């Protein structure tokens, strides 16, 4: 069974969220984390474009939603903490 272009795009988006989350967790540069916090909000919008049905039982949709939401929360909290230091 061949994956469609749409499924490949969803997999790429999921991989990108994972990489963004890893860089956010490992970075301590204030401006990089600030940029990642802003781009996390853009990625959240991108999630709803690529996965329009979040109530679906599709594992990729759920994983992408949880990854994107955790990316937003972690990057914003980390940016606020690094800015306060």
Secondary structure by P-SEA (a helix, b strand, c coil): ccccaaaaaaaaaaaaaaaaaaaaaacccaaaaaaaaaaaaaaaaaaaaaccccccccaaaaaaaaaaaaaaaaaaaaaaaaaac
